[in-house]
Amino acid sequence: MSNGSTIDIDVSHVSKRYWLPRSSGAHPPGWPRRVWSQLWPATDPFWALDDVTFAVERGAALGIIGPNGAGKSTLLKLLSEITSPTSGEIRLYGRLSALIEVGSGFHPELTGRQNVFLSGSILGMRRAEIVSKLDQIIDFAGIGDFIDAPVKWYSSGMYVRLGFAIAAHLDPQILLVDEAMAVGDEEFQHKCYDRIAALRDAGKTIVFISHDLQGVERLCDRVILMQRGRIAMDGHASTVVSAYRRSVAAGADQPDAASLGQAVALTRVTCHGPPGGGPVATGYPLTVRVAYQAREAIRDVVVDVWYCTEGGRVVQCEQVADVADDSLPATPGAGEVEFQNAALGLQPGTYTVIARARRKNGAVLHALDAAAPLVVEAGLSNAGQFFMPYTRQVRSGPLSDSTPWPQPAAPLVSVVIPCFNQAKYLTGTLGSVLTQDWPSMECIVVDDGSTDDTAAVAASLGATRVVRQINQGLSRARNAGLAAATGEYVLFLDADDELLPDAVRSGVAALVKHRGADAVGRRCQLMDGGGRSLQTTAPVIASADLYTELLGTNFVWTPGAAMFRRSAIESLGGFPTDYPAAGDYAVLLALARRGRLMFDPRDVVRYRKHANNMSGDAMLMLRAVLGALARERPYMSPPHVRALRAGLRRWRLFYGEQLTVDLRREWRALRRPALLMRGALFLVRHCPRQTAVHFFRKLSRIARNLPAVELDPPVTG
């Protein structure tokens, strides 16, 4: 079913009521009441869902989390049409499949191959579709040697792996997943996550219900927190998951394992985030303070801290401090041991922090949990089980064991400068980069087949690396620079633009302060080809909805005004190569749509406007902008569609006027008739309003016996 909307799931004021038998305790006195209670038992209403409303856009991945009994599974049953709501309405636009209780419906006497056809048919697959995907299903399940054996001989792991493999190879528009990712061993779980991620990247709409918060953050862009049948919170994945972890931590019990009469008693364990405030996050500072009370002189006491999961049963990390060796007061009285972590290595999650005081021979004197569980939020992006602080340095030639590696005190910033035949501007551009007040920076010039002295100018500066390619275009040049970059942050500067002082420092400061942002857009100043300042500057954006603002106009104007996290652009696959003139615009749109773009109203770059600018080609720029906006259409909600329409009118008016002026000049010269014809057809197709305005204006001038073409004003000295 399709209604032409970008909404795939629309849940409107949905409630679900169940009738629970009333617990009466002992049998009611008297046989008439007992008979009555058996015939018409008393019940109480239980609202599993209460006025739930949300919508899921096409291609989005929505996670639903919450404690047991919050209504998550009830909501999934309603979405999959297993049961119906008591009130409200659910609309689904597209073919739906559900990964719920995978493997249910298998016939134990049939072989694995036969059950693939049976289960696939039940799930709505055609026989031809099952035949075409059979080898993929068997390979995914990893039971190739047993596929022709009856499933009653399968282990429980093989059974559910086959069920998941069948369901995972459906081709739905909407996929519902309920804790199905926990099947099989760790390797198979990775395959499950990769399969769901591939469906998400293919534009499928996914609703994922799970208690695995890391998995939810990994797969979903948006998360809903359910509590007592209601939506308690709806927002970005990391924000909602962190709030849920904090709420769980706030309600946790904190046992005190104090042991009276021992030489040392721990009195308090506290955890503190970065100086100046802010949450505890992966890769950022953490300080743990353990306060103690010594009842006698301390000579051989060791204080250690454990970071545990699963309620303290699994130790993830241990830190040890020998009180005597650290020259702390060895006399009776109060004291404190402080553990400082410059970069926390724990992944996002909730941890129990346990401090212990023990003798050096291992005898535990006292143990105490922290006052509250440690909630670690998402910080520096990191794949794997833990975060390990490191620095990066690339050098040419072999390195000996004695070669000292520099230890930068600040994050490395990579400045990428794509260049084609702009040697005359490159010296000023590189000078503005190399004079930035930032201690850890690399500059990469991508020479896209220049025929002038671009490579020589870039190579003459020792702090610059040159990457060469042959006429691949602007987006591929930026992507080549991105591949060569090693910095945590990256800035893409056009070869004819110049950075203003403090451009790098302010960009890094903004992204460090706002960890939820992957890019910060700033303003630019205009200058002409000779470097003279122009009056126009980029606008100041006051709106919080930067996605809507970008749909109307590219307020950044030039990528040099934006600072990016390198990992964010890599996750998008780099700059799109099908319309390189608006590749930076497409990246900014994608980040703004995800809520990962912020705006800083300071001027950081001087943007040169001259005849050789790509923006001077109105037909090229309009085609590229329309392509970038067309890519955003599948992800738009109705308010954004209205913003897109307004933006398209603005873009077509701006470039349509410019293209009309260019075509009038070509008409007078008649030097390139093919270009004139191609431009005219493009104008009629993409800017019909501007075409009609100029056509009727021309007819009006002819009717008034005026020249059909307005003459340019005479040039005066």
C-alpha positions in Angstrom: 0.0 0.0 0.0 1.3 3.5 -0.8 -0.1 6.9 -0.3 2.8 8.9 -1.7 3.9 10.0 1.7 7.3 9.7 3.2 5.8 8.2 6.4 5.9 4.4 6.6 4.4 3.9 10.1 1.8 6.3 11.6 0.6 5.5 15.1 -2.1 7.9 16.3 -3.4 7.9 19.9 -3.2 4.1 20.2 -4.2 2.4 23.5 -4.5 -1.3 24.4 -6.5 -2.6 27.3 -6.5 -6.1 28.8 -8.9 -7.4 31.5 -7.0 -9.0 34.4 -8.9 -11.3 36.8 -9.2 -9.7 40.2 -7.4 -11.6 42.9 -10.0 -12.3 45.6 -7.8 -14.4 47.9 -10.0 -16.8 49.8 -13.2 -18.1 48.3 -16.1 -15.7 48.9 -18.5 -17.0 51.6 -21.7 -18.7 50.6 -22.3 -20.9 47.6 -24.3 -18.3 45.7 -21.4 -15.9 45.6 -19.0 -18.7 44.7 -21.2 -19.7 41.8 -21.5 -16.0 40.7 -17.7 -15.5 40.8 -17.2 -18.6 38.6 -19.8 -17.5 36.1 -18.9 -13.8 36.0 -15.4 -13.4 37.5 -14.4 -9.9 38.6 -11.8 -8.2 36.4 -9.8 -5.0 36.5 -8.6 -3.1 33.4 -4.9 -3.0 32.6 -3.7 -0.5 30.1 -0.6 -2.0 28.4 -0.5 1.1 26.1 -2.0 4.5 26.9 -2.4 7.1 24.2 0.8 6.3 22.2 1.5 8.6 19.1 4.5 8.6 16.8 5.4 8.4 13.2 8.4 6.7 11.5 9.7 8.1 8.2 10.7 6.0 5.3 14.3 4.7 5.6 14.5 5.5 9.3 15.7 3.2 12.0 13.7 3.5 15.2 14.7 1.9 18.5 12.2 1.3 21.3 13.6 0.7 24.8 12.3 0.6 28.3 12.0 -1.6 31.4 10.1 -4.9 31.4 6.3 -4.3 31.3 6.7 -0.9 29.6 4.6 -1.9 26.6 7.3 -2.6 24.1 6.2 -6.1 23.0 2.5 -5.1 23.0 3.3 -2.2 20.7 5.2 -4.6 18.4 2.2 -7.0 18.3 0.0 -4.2 17.3 2.3 -3.1 14.6 2.6 -6.7 13.3 -1.2 -7.0 13.4 -1.1 -10.0 15.8 -3.7 -8.1 17.9 -5.7 -4.9 17.4 -5.7 -1.7 19.5 -8.5 -0.9 21.9 -8.6 2.7 20.6 -6.5 4.7 18.1 -5.3 4.0 14.7 -2.2 2.4 13.1 -1.4 3.0 9.4 1.4 1.0 7.7 2.6 2.0 4.2 4.5 -0.8 2.7 5.1 -4.6 3.0 5.8 -5.5 6.6 7.8 -8.4 8.1 8.5 -9.2 11.7 11.5 -10.9 13.3 9.6 -12.2 16.3 10.2 -15.6 17.9 12.3 -16.7 15.0 12.0 -20.4 14.2 8.4 -20.7 15.4 6.3 -22.8 13.0 9.1 -25.3 12.1 8.0 -28.9 11.6 10.3 -31.1 13.6 10.0 -34.0 11.1 10.9 -31.9 8.1 14.5 -31.2 7.0 16.1 -27.8 7.3 15.6 -27.3 3.5 11.9 -28.2 3.6 11.4 -25.9 6.6 13.0 -23.0 4.7 10.3 -23.4 2.1 7.6 -23.9 4.7 8.6 -20.9 6.9 9.3 -18.7 3.9 5.9 -19.3 2.5 4.3 -18.5 5.9 6.2 -15.3 6.0 4.9 -14.3 2.6 7.8 -15.2 0.2 7.1 -16.7 -3.2 8.6 -20.0 -4.1 10.7 -18.4 -6.8 12.0 -15.9 -4.3 12.9 -18.7 -1.8 14.7 -20.7 -4.5 16.8 -17.7 -5.5 17.7 -16.9 -1.9 18.1 -20.5 -0.6 21.9 -20.6 -0.9 22.2 -17.3 0.9 19.9 -18.4 3.7 21.9 -21.7 4.2 25.2 -19.8 4.1 24.0 -17.2 6.5 22.7 -19.8 9.0 26.0 -21.7 8.8 24.4 -25.2 8.8 25.3 -26.3 5.3 26.3 -29.8 6.3 23.0 -30.3 8.1 20.5 -28.6 5.9 19.0 -32.0 4.7 18.7 -33.4 8.2 15.4 -33.1 10.2 15.3 -30.1 12.4 14.5 -32.2 15.4 18.1 -33.2 15.4 19.3 -29.6 15.5 20.7 -27.9 18.5 18.8 -24.9 19.9 21.4 -22.6 18.4 21.1 -24.2 14.9 17.3 -24.0 15.2 17.1 -20.3 15.9 20.0 -19.4 13.4 18.0 -21.0 10.6 14.8 -19.2 11.7 16.6 -15.9 11.8 18.3 -16.5 8.4 14.9 -17.1 6.8 13.3 -14.0 8.3 16.4 -11.8 7.6 16.2 -12.5 3.9 12.7 -11.2 3.4 12.4 -8.1 1.3 10.1 -5.9 3.3 9.7 -2.1 3.3 9.1 -2.2 7.0 11.0 -4.6 9.4 10.1 -5.2 13.0 12.7 -6.8 15.3 12.1 -7.9 18.8 15.2 -9.2 20.7 15.9 -11.5 17.8 19.5 -10.4 17.6 20.4 -12.3 20.7 20.4 -15.7 18.9 23.5 -17.8 18.3 27.1 -17.1 19.3 29.0 -13.8 19.1 30.1 -14.3 15.5 26.5 -15.0 14.4 25.3 -12.0 16.3 27.7 -9.8 14.4 26.3 -11.2 11.2 22.8 -10.4 12.4 23.7 -6.8 13.1 25.5 -6.5 9.8 22.4 -7.8 8.0 20.0 -5.4 9.7 22.5 -2.5 9.1 22.5 -3.5 5.4 18.7 -3.4 5.2 18.8 0.0 7.0 21.4 1.3 4.5 19.2 0.1 1.6 16.4 2.4 2.7 14.2 0.0 4.6 12.3 1.2 7.6 13.3 -0.6 10.8 11.7 -0.7 14.3 14.1 -2.4 16.7 12.9 -3.3 20.3 15.7 -4.5 22.5 17.3 -4.4 26.0 20.7 -4.3 24.3 21.3 -0.5 24.5 24.6 -0.6 22.7 22.9 -2.4 19.8 20.1 0.1 19.7 22.6 3.0 19.6 24.5 1.2 16.8 21.6 0.5 14.6 19.1 3.4 15.3 19.1 7.1 14.6 16.1 7.7 16.8 14.9 6.0 20.0 11.6 6.0 21.9 11.7 5.3 25.7 8.6 3.5 26.9 7.5 3.6 30.6 4.2 2.3 32.0 2.6 2.1 28.5 3.4 5.7 27.6 6.2 7.4 25.6 8.5 9.0 28.2 11.0 10.3 25.8 11.5 10.5 22.0 14.7 11.8 20.4 18.2 11.1 19.1 19.5 7.6 20.0 22.5 8.6 22.2 20.4 11.2 24.1 17.5 8.9 24.9 19.7 5.9 25.8 21.9 8.1 28.1 18.7 9.4 29.8 17.5 5.8 30.3 20.8 4.7 31.8 20.7 7.6 34.2 17.1 6.8 35.3 18.1 3.1 35.9 21.1 4.2 37.8 19.1 6.6 40.0 16.8 3.8 41.1 19.5 1.2 41.8 20.1 -0.2 45.2 23.5 0.6 46.8 24.6 -2.0 49.3 27.2 -1.1 51.9 29.7 -3.9 52.5 31.3 -2.2 55.5 33.2 -4.4 57.9 33.3 -3.0 61.4 36.4 -3.4 63.5 38.9 -3.5 60.5 42.0 -1.3 60.3 40.5 0.7 57.4 36.9 1.5 56.6 36.0 3.1 53.2 33.5 5.9 53.8 32.7 7.2 50.3 33.3 6.4 46.6 32.4 9.2 44.0 32.9 9.5 40.3 33.5 12.9 38.6 33.5 13.8 34.9 35.6 16.3 33.0 36.7 19.5 34.8 34.1 22.2 34.5 31.1 19.8 34.4 29.7 17.6 31.7 28.8 13.9 31.6 31.2 11.0 31.9 31.9 9.8 28.3 34.2 7.4 26.5 37.6 9.0 25.8 37.1 11.9 28.2 38.5 12.5 31.7 37.2 10.6 34.7 38.2 11.0 38.3 37.3 8.5 41.1 37.8 9.5 44.7 37.8 7.0 47.5 37.6 8.4 51.0 38.6 6.2 54.0 38.9 6.3 57.7 42.0 4.6 59.2 41.5 3.2 62.8 45.2 2.4 63.1 48.5 3.2 61.4 48.5 2.1 57.7 51.6 0.2 56.7 50.6 -2.4 54.1 47.2 -1.3 52.8 46.3 -1.3 49.1 43.2 0.5 47.8 41.9 -0.7 44.4 38.9 0.2 42.3 36.9 -2.2 40.1 34.7 -1.2 37.2 32.2 -3.9 36.9 29.1 -5.0 34.8 26.3 -7.4 35.5 25.8 -6.1 39.0 29.5 -6.5 40.0 29.9 -10.0 38.8 32.2 -9.2 35.8 35.3 -7.0 36.4 36.0 -4.9 33.3 39.0 -3.0 34.7 41.0 -2.7 37.9 43.1 0.3 39.2 45.4 -0.1 42.2 47.0 2.4 44.6 49.4 1.4 47.3 48.6 3.8 50.2 52.0 3.5 51.8 54.0 3.8 48.6 52.0 6.9 47.6 53.3 8.6 50.8 49.8 9.3 52.1 49.5 9.8 55.9 50.1 6.5 57.5 48.6 7.6 60.8 45.1 7.0 62.0 42.4 9.4 60.7 40.6 10.3 57.5 42.2 10.3 54.0 41.4 10.1 50.3 42.8 8.2 47.3 42.1 9.8 43.9 42.3 7.8 40.6 42.7 10.1 37.6 41.8 8.8 34.1 42.9 11.2 31.3 40.8 9.3 28.7 38.2 6.8 29.9 38.4 3.5 28.0 35.1 2.1 28.9 32.4 1.8 26.3 29.0 3.5 26.8 27.0 1.6 29.4 26.2 1.4 33.1 29.0 0.2 35.5 29.2 -0.6 39.1 32.3 1.0 40.7 33.6 -1.0 43.7 36.4 0.2 45.9 38.3 -2.2 48.2 40.8 -1.8 50.9 43.0 -4.9 51.4 46.3 -6.1 52.7 49.1 -6.7 50.3 48.7 -10.4 51.0 45.2 -10.1 49.5 43.1 -10.1 52.7 40.1 -7.7 52.1 39.6 -5.3 54.9 36.6 -3.4 53.5 34.7 -3.0 50.2 32.2 -0.3 49.2 30.2 0.5 46.1 30.1 4.0 44.7 27.1 6.1 45.7 25.6 5.7 42.3 26.3 3.5 39.3 28.7 5.0 36.7 26.8 5.9 33.6 29.2 6.2 30.6 27.8 8.1 27.6 28.9 8.0 24.0 32.0 10.2 23.5 34.8 9.7 21.0 33.6 7.3 18.3 35.2 3.9 18.8 34.6 0.4 17.4 35.6 -2.6 19.6 35.4 -3.5 23.3 37.2 -0.5 24.7 38.7 2.8 23.8 42.5 3.1 23.8 44.0 6.7 23.7 46.6 7.1 21.0 48.3 9.6 18.8 49.0 9.5 15.0 52.0 10.7 13.0 52.8 9.9 9.4 56.4 10.2 8.1 58.1 9.5 4.9 61.0 7.0 5.0 61.8 4.3 7.5 61.7 5.0 11.2 64.4 3.7 13.5 63.6 2.4 17.0 65.2 5.5 18.5 63.1 8.0 16.4 61.1 10.0 18.9 57.4 10.2 18.2 55.8 13.5 19.0 53.0 13.6 21.6 50.6 16.3 20.5 48.7 17.8 23.4 45.7 18.7 21.2 43.6 16.7 18.7 45.1 16.5 15.2 43.3 18.6 12.6 43.6 17.8 8.9 43.1 20.7 6.4 42.3 19.3 2.9 42.7 21.7 -0.1 41.5 20.4 -3.5 43.2 22.4 -6.3 43.1 22.6 -10.0 45.1 25.3 -11.8 44.9 27.8 -8.9 48.6 28.2 -8.1 48.3 32.0 -8.0 46.0 31.8 -5.0 47.5 28.7 -3.3 50.4 30.6 -1.6 47.9 32.9 0.2 45.6 30.0 1.0 48.4 27.8 2.5 49.8 30.8 4.4 46.4 31.3 6.1 46.5 27.6 7.1 50.1 27.4 8.4 49.7 30.5 10.5 46.7 29.1 12.5 47.2 29.1 16.2 46.9 25.3 16.6 49.7 23.0 17.7 48.7 19.8 16.0 47.7 20.2 12.3 48.4 18.7 8.9 47.8 20.2 5.5 47.0 18.1 2.5 46.8 19.5 -1.1 45.0 17.4 -3.6 46.3 18.3 -7.1 43.6 17.3 -9.6 45.7 17.3 -12.7 46.8 20.9 -12.7 48.8 22.2 -15.6 50.3 25.2 -13.7 52.7 25.3 -10.8 50.2 24.0 -8.2 52.2 21.0 -7.2 55.4 23.0 -7.0 53.9 25.7 -4.8 52.4 23.1 -2.5 55.6 21.0 -2.3 57.7 24.1 -1.5 56.1 24.3 1.9 57.5 21.6 4.2 54.3 21.3 6.3 52.2 20.3 3.3 51.6 16.9 1.7 50.6 16.6 -1.9 48.2 14.0 -3.2 47.9 13.8 -7.0 45.0 12.6 -9.2 44.1 13.2 -12.8 40.9 15.2 -13.5 38.7 13.2 -11.2 36.6 16.2 -10.1 36.0 18.1 -6.9 34.2 15.5 -4.9 36.8 12.8 -5.6 39.6 15.2 -4.8 38.0 15.9 -1.4 37.5 12.1 -0.9 41.2 11.5 -1.8 42.2 14.1 0.8 39.8 12.5 3.3 41.5 9.1 2.7 44.9 10.6 3.3 43.9 12.5 6.4 44.8 11.2 9.9 43.3 13.9 12.0 40.3 13.5 14.3 38.8 16.7 12.8 39.0 17.8 9.1 38.4 21.1 7.3 38.0 21.3 3.5 39.3 24.6 2.2 39.0 25.7 -1.5 42.3 26.6 -3.0 41.2 30.2 -3.7 39.9 30.9 -0.2 41.7 31.9 3.0 41.2 31.0 6.7 40.8 33.9 9.2 42.8 33.7 12.4 41.4 31.3 15.0 39.3 29.4 12.5 40.8 26.0 13.4 40.8 26.6 17.2 37.2 27.8 17.3 36.0 24.8 15.3 37.7 22.3 17.5 36.5 24.0 20.6 32.9 23.9 19.3 33.0 20.2 18.5 34.7 19.3 21.8 32.1 21.2 23.7 29.1 19.8 21.8 29.8 16.0 21.6 26.5 15.3 19.9 27.5 17.4 16.8 29.6 16.0 13.9 30.1 19.3 12.2 29.9 23.0 13.0 28.9 25.5 10.3 30.3 29.0 10.5 30.1 32.2 8.4 32.3 33.5 5.6 33.3 36.9 4.2 33.4 37.6 0.5 36.3 38.9 -1.5 36.8 39.4 -5.2 39.4 37.9 -7.5 41.9 40.5 -6.4 41.4 39.9 -2.7 39.4 43.0 -2.0 36.7 42.6 0.6 33.1 42.7 -0.5 30.2 43.9 1.6 28.1 40.8 1.6 28.6 38.2 4.4 26.9 34.9 5.1 23.8 35.2 7.2 23.4 34.6 11.0 21.1 31.6 11.6 18.9 31.9 14.7 16.7 28.8 14.0 17.3 25.6 15.9 16.1 23.6 12.8 19.2 23.8 10.6 17.8 21.1 8.3 14.9 23.3 7.3 17.3 26.3 7.0 19.6 24.3 4.7 16.7 23.1 2.5 16.0 26.7 1.8 19.6 27.9 1.2 23.2 26.8 1.7 24.0 29.2 4.5 27.5 27.9 4.9 28.3 28.8 1.2 31.8 27.2 1.2 33.0 24.0 3.0 36.0 26.0 4.4 33.5 27.6 6.8 32.7 24.2 8.4 34.7 21.9 10.7 33.9 18.2 10.5 34.6 15.1 12.5 36.5 12.8 10.1 34.5 9.8 11.2 31.2 11.5 10.4 32.0 12.1 6.7 33.5 8.6 6.4 30.3 7.1 7.8 28.4 8.9 5.0 30.7 7.4 2.4 32.5 10.7 1.7 31.3 13.4 -0.7 28.8 12.3 -3.4 30.5 12.1 -6.8 27.4 12.3 -9.0 27.1 16.1 -8.5 30.4 17.3 -7.2 29.5 21.0 -7.4 27.1 20.4 -4.5 28.9 17.6 -2.7 29.5 19.7 0.4 25.9 20.8 0.4 24.7 17.2 0.3 27.0 16.3 3.3 25.7 19.2 5.3 22.1 18.2 4.6 22.7 14.7 5.7 24.3 15.8 9.0 21.6 18.3 9.6 18.9 15.7 9.0 20.4 13.5 11.7 20.6 16.4 14.1 24.4 16.3 14.0 25.1 19.8 12.7 25.4 23.0 14.8 25.9 26.6 13.8 28.5 29.1 15.2 27.9 32.7 14.0 31.5 33.8 13.8 33.4 34.6 10.5 36.2 32.1 9.9 37.0 32.2 6.1 37.3 34.6 3.3 35.4 33.3 0.2 36.7 34.4 -3.1 34.2 35.2 -5.8 35.6 35.4 -9.3 34.9 34.4 -12.9 36.6 31.0 -12.7 34.5 29.9 -9.7 32.4 26.8 -10.1 29.5 28.7 -8.7 29.7 31.0 -11.8 28.3 28.2 -13.9 24.6 28.6 -13.2 23.5 25.5 -15.2 26.1 23.3 -13.4 25.2 24.6 -10.0 21.4 24.3 -10.4 21.7 20.7 -11.6 24.0 19.9 -8.7 21.7 21.5 -6.1 18.6 19.8 -7.5 20.4 16.5 -7.3 21.4 17.1 -3.7 17.9 18.0 -2.7 16.4 15.0 -4.6 18.6 12.7 -2.5 16.9 14.1 0.6 13.3 13.5 -0.5 12.9 10.0 0.9 13.8 11.1 4.4 11.6 14.2 4.7 8.6 14.6 7.0 5.7 16.8 5.8 7.0 20.0 7.4 10.3 19.5 5.6 8.6 18.8 2.3 7.1 22.3 2.6 10.5 23.8 3.3 11.9 21.9 0.3 9.3 23.4 -2.0 10.1 26.9 -0.8 13.8 26.2 -1.1 13.4 24.9 -4.7 11.6 28.1 -5.7 14.4 30.2 -4.2 17.2 28.1 -5.8 15.4 28.2 -9.2 14.8 31.9 -9.0 18.5 32.6 -8.1 20.2 30.4 -10.6 17.4 30.8 -13.2 18.0 34.6 -13.3 21.8 34.0 -13.6 21.3 31.4 -16.3 19.0 33.7 -18.3 21.6 36.5 -18.3 24.3 34.0 -19.5 22.0 32.7 -22.3 21.3 36.3 -23.5 25.0 36.9 -23.8 25.4 33.7 -25.8 22.5 34.7 -28.0 24.2 37.9 -28.9 27.5 36.3 -29.6 26.2 33.1 -31.3 29.6 31.5 -30.8 28.4 28.3 -29.1 24.9 27.4 -30.5 25.0 23.9 -29.0 25.6 25.4 -25.5 22.9 27.9 -26.1 20.4 25.2 -27.1 21.3 23.0 -24.2 21.0 25.9 -21.7 17.6 26.9 -23.1 16.2 23.4 -22.8 17.5 23.2 -19.3 16.0 26.5 -18.4 12.6 25.5 -19.8 12.6 22.2 -17.9 13.9 23.3 -14.5 12.9 26.9 -14.3 9.6 27.2 -16.2 8.5 30.2 -14.2 11.6 32.3 -15.0 11.3 31.2 -18.6 7.7 32.3 -18.8 8.5 35.7 -17.2 11.3 36.5 -19.6 9.2 35.2 -22.6 6.3 37.5 -21.8 8.7 40.4 -21.1 10.2 39.9 -24.5 6.7 39.8 -26.1 5.8 43.0 -24.2 8.8 44.8 -25.6 8.1 43.7 -29.1 4.4 44.9 -28.8 5.7 48.3 -27.7 8.1 48.6 -30.6 11.1 48.3 -28.3 14.2 46.1 -29.0 13.5 42.5 -28.0 16.7 42.4 -26.0 17.5 45.0 -23.5 20.8 46.7 -24.2 23.5 46.7 -21.6 24.3 50.2 -20.2 27.3 51.8 -21.8 30.6 51.4 -20.0 31.8 54.7 -18.6 35.3 55.5 -17.5 
